[in-house]
Amino acid sequence: MAIALTHGGTTVYTTSSRSEEVLIGTREGVMIIGRTEGVTGWSLVHNALPDHHISSIIEEPESGLLFAGAFGDGSVHASADNGRTWELRDNGLTLKDVYTVAAGRVNGTVRVFAGVEPASLFYSDDLGLNWAELPNLRSVPSVDDWYFPGPPHIGHLKHLSLDPADSNTMYASIEVGALLKSTDGGQNWQELSTGDVDTHRTVLHPGKPDRVFCVCGGGGSSPNPGVFLSENRGETWEQLTGTDHPIGDYPDLLVAHPQDPDLLFISAAHHSPGDWRTSHYAGSRISRSADGGRTWDIISSGLPDRLQASIEAMILEAYGDSFSLFAATTSGEVWNSDDGGDNWSMIVDGLPPVSKKGHYVPLAVPA
């Protein structure tokens, strides 16, 4: 099983043993890093798809195929050899600016999804060989209000979460505009109201089937960034963090331990990307909660109090009684903890930016 560190792909893995390699989605393709034999450390072992800005990587478990989405005109590629080589699979994918990919069984069929810009959802029932749109996503009342603060001011489907118990149920995060829910495999959608329409992602957990976390960025006309919690599958919401919370005003990556739904890790920037254009500083940090997001502790052992760069990808890998965390930044750094998040070290630097679209641009440090 391959694990991948990307902005819009899988964020939690359960494996039989600690992985020796990690695939990283960067502005210049898939970088594969591996633990260096005989010494403590990591090194770059392979680069694939170098002409693509990778947004997301997932593994479809029944076929063993990896799927990678890419920004711009990047489309979707598939790999049968753990990311060494990739095949373009995008027949019928008429919008190729891919932000997120996901996969699950829908009505007995393995289905792969791609969320794109302009905000739309496509699916494939033959492992990516052919694609079609699920058009009703764009039939909800708020669709004409979807937008994005930065040029070209077009909203996108930033993240898609499938219910781990039933992939017919899914949550689509529209940045900026809506949180949408479908219970019939994406055929029909309802809008949910969290308290902020700048929806970054949702997090579901098999151990708490009614619980949904929603992370919001505050980019709407009535900004209210933070982490929101529903204990009834999105019917009602409670805000857990907000503006000026110590975790940061601009949260995004949120992961939950697969055996403990109350153990959470989140990355957040100090302020939103609109401020980065003048400050050239994200001030990102990682925080941990042991009580389902009610309280948070800032992690600082091995990490700076705040990073200049933005953390744009974070994953948790659970194996046996242990777990590891990886986080990657717009400045091409990869940070790792193998002791449950207590202590961190930078294991790789100098990679191309790991970044949602152009987030890395205002944070680039002049040589």
N, C-alpha and C positions, 0 to 999 in steps of 0.2 A: 504493500500500500504506500502510495506517495502522499506526502503532506505538502501543502502549498500555502505560501504567505502572500495574499493578494488583498486588494481593497474591497472587491465585491464578490469574492468567492467563499468557500467553506472557511469557517472560523474555529470549529471544534472538531477534534479527531479523537477516536478511541482506537488504540493500536495494541498489539501484543507485546511490543517492546519499544524502547526509545528509538526514534528514527535516526538514521545515519546521514540522511540527505534531506534538504528542504528546497523546494522549488519556490522561486521568488518572482513575482510579476513586476517588471520594471518598465520604464519608458523605452528601453532598448531590448525588449524581449524577456524571455524566461531565463533567469539565471539560476543554476542549480549549484548550491553549496553543499559541501560534505565535511563531516568530521575528519580531521587529519589523523591518519593511522599512526599510532605510537606516540602521539603528542596531544596535549590539550589545545585544541584550536580547530578552526574551520578554514576552508579555502574554496575558491571557485573551481568547479569541476566541469561545467558545461554551460553553453549559451545557445538557446534556440529561439527562433522567430525574432531575430535581432532588429527587424524593420517594423516591429509592432509594439505599441504601448499597451501592455497587458493590464487589463482591468480585473480579471477574475479567473480562477482555476478551480474546478471541482473534479471529483471522481464519481463516475456513475458506477455504483458497486456491483451491479449484476453483470455488466459487460467488462468491468475493469478499465474502461476507457477514461482518459482524462479529457476534459473539455476546457478550452481557454477562450475567453472573450477578450476583445481588444477595442480600445477607444478609436475615434476617428473613423476611418474606413476599414477598421481591423477585422471585423466580422467574428466568426467562430471557427476554431480549429480543434481537431481531435488527435489524441496520441494513444498508441497502444503499447508504448515502451517506456512508461514512467517519465515522459517529457523529453526524451532525447530527440525524437522526430515528431513532426506534426503534419496533419493533412487538413487542408481547407475544406470545411463542410458548411456551405451556406446557400445551397440552392433554395430559392424562395424567400430568403431573408432579405427583404427589400430595404430595410434600414440596418446599416452595418456598424453604427456607432454603439458598441455593446458595453454596457456598464456592469451587468451582472449575469451570471448563469446559475442554474439550479436544475436538479433532477429528482424524480420520484415516480412511484407507480400511481397512475391516474386511471381509474376504472379498469384496472388489471393490466394496463400497458405502461411500459417504461417510457416516460416522457421527459424530454430535456427542454428547458425554458431559457429564453434570452430576453433580458430587459434592456431597452435601448433608448436613445435620444433621436427624435422627439419621443416623449414618454409613450411607449407602446410595449406590448408583450407578444413575443412569438414563441411557438412551440414546435417540437419535432417528435414524432412517434417512431422514427427509424434511426435513432442515434445520430441525429444531425445531418443526415443525407438530404432531407427535404424539410422545409419549414413553412409554416403558415401563421398568420396573425390571429390573435384572439381579440377581435375588434371591440367587444363590448367594454373593455377596460376604458376606452375613450368615449363611452356613452354616459358616464356619471355626470351629475349636475355641475360639478366644479371644473370640468375640463377646460373651459375657456379662460379660467383664471390661473392655469398652470404656467409657470414661467421659471426663469433662473436669473439671479441678480447680475451675473456677469455675462458678457457677450458670448453667444448670440441671443441670450435672454430666452432660451428655450428649455422648458422643463424636461427632466429625464426620469426614467424608472431606475432609481439608484440601487435598490436592493429588493430581492424577492425571497421571502421565507416560507417554506413549506412546513405544515404541521407534521411533526415526527411520527404521529400516530395515524395520520390520514392525509396523504398528499393532495387529496381533493380540496383541502382547506389550505389557503395561502394568503399571505399578506404582502401587498405591493407598496413600496415606499416611493412616493413621487416627490422629487426635489425640484422645485418647490410647488406644493399644491395640495397634497392629500395623503391619507393613509387609507388604502382600499383593502377589502377582504372579499374573498370568494370561497364558497363552499362546494362548488361544482367543477373544480378543475380549471377555473379561469373563464368559464362561459359567461358568468354574470358576476357583478360586483356591487358591493355596498360601501359607502363612505363611513369611516369611523372618525370620531372627534376626540383627539387627545388633549387639545389645548394649544397646539402649535402645528402649522401646516407645512413647515420645513422638515419633512420626514426623512431621516437618514437611514434607519434600519429598524427591524423588529427582531427580537430574540425570543425563541420558544424553547421549552424544555420538556422532555418526555416524562420526567418525574413530577411535573406540575402541569397537567394538561390544560388547565384553565388559565394559566398565567401567560401573559404577554408583556414583554418590555418593549417600549418604543423610544428610540433616541432621536431627538429633534434639535435642529441647529439654529432656530430663531431667525430664519431669513425671510419670513413672511411680512405682511403689512402690519401685523400686530405681534412683534417678536416675543417669544416666550420659550427660549431654549432650555433643554434639560432632558432628564430621564423620566419617562412616564411609565406607570405600572397599571395593568389591568389584571384582576383576578377572575374575570368572567368572560374571557375570550374577546375582549375589546368592546364590550357594551358600555362600561364606565371606566374612568381613568383617574389615577392619583398621581400628582407630580412629586417626584422624589428629590430632584435637584433643579436649580434654576440659575438665573443670572447671579454672578458673583459667588457662586458656590466654589469651594476650594478645588474641586476636581477640574474646573475650567468652564468657561462660558460656551465652548463650542465642542460638545462631546460627539463622538462618532462610533469608534470600535467598542463593542461590548461583547464579552464572552462569558459563558456560564459553565462551570465544571459539570461534565456529563453525569457524575454520580452525586453531585450536591447542588441542587438548584439555587441555593442561597449564596453560594460562593461565586462572586462575580469579579471581573476585572474590566476596567474601562480606560480608554485613552481619550484625552480631550485637550484641545488647544486653549490657551488663556483667553483669547478673543477670536472673533470670526475672521475669515479670509479677507473681508473688506478692509480690515486694519493691517493685514500683512503687506498690503501694497505700499504703505508708508513706513511701517515699522521694520519690515523685513524680518519679523520675529513672530514665531508661532507660540512659543512658551508652552509646549505640550508636556504632559506628564501622564503617568499611569497610576491608577488608584485601585484599591481592592475593598470589597465589601463581603462580610461574612454573614450578613443578615438580610439578604435579598434586596440590597440597595437602600436600606434605611439609613445606614451610616457608612462612611467611607474613610479609609486611611490612605494617605499619599505614600507611595512607594519611593524611597530615595536611596536605598542601599545599593550602590553601584551605578545608579542613574543620577544625572544632574537634577536639581530641584525642578528646573524647567529646561527643556530642550529648545534650542533655537529653531530647529526644524519641526515639521509636523509629523506626528506618527500617523501613517496612512494605512497600515495593515497590522493586524495582531491576531495570533492564533494560539489556541491551547491544545496540547497533545497529552492525553491521559493514557497511561500504560501501567498495569498492575496497581500498586498503591501509590504511585508517584505521578507527577505531571510536569510538563515543561511549557514554557511560554516563549513566544518569539514576537518581536515587534520590529517594524521597518519604517524608515523615515524618508522624507523628501530629499534629504542630503545623501542618501545611499548607505545609511548605516543599518545594521541589523543587530538588535539587542536580544539577549537570551537569559532566561532563568531556568535552571533545572531543579530548583528546590521550592517549588510552589509559589514563586514570586517574591520570596524573601530577599534574594540577592540577585543582582543583574550584572552582566558584562557585555561590552560591545564585542561581537565575535567576527564581524566583517564590516569594513567601510570601503568607500570608493566605488560602490556600485552606482549604476544610473539611478535616477530618482524613482522611488516607489511612491506613486502619487495618483490621486484621483484627478484625471485630466490635467489641467494646468496649475494645480495647487503649488507645484514646486517652483514656478516661475518667480513670484515675488519673494521667495525665501532663498533663492540662490545667493550664495556668498561670493562676492567677486574674488578672483584669484589674486 
